[in-house]
Amino acid sequence: MARKHYLTATLPDGYVKTIGPTATAFTHYWRIVAVLENGKTEVFWGHSKSLAEAKKKRVAAEEAAIQRGWRSHAFEIVELVRS
């Protein structure tokens, strides 16, 4: 059985997200902060097993922005640190 561990992502704005315990080899955390038409903010996030996989979410974020009518959005990717 694989040993479980925690993963930590620290975003540029200082937000810290801890994932785990997990035995899965996630390497990156991604976050979308969307500003809706009514001015409210929604946050979507996830983790991936590679940087390439995380970057694919950027395309999905662009499509979601158009489909859902977001005023704006920010997409961020950071590396996860095992702890």
Secondary structure by P-SEA (a helix, b strand, c coil): ccccbbbbbbcccbbbbbbccccccccbbbbbbbbccccbbbbbbcccccaaaaaaaaaaaaaaaaaaccccbbbbbbbbbcc
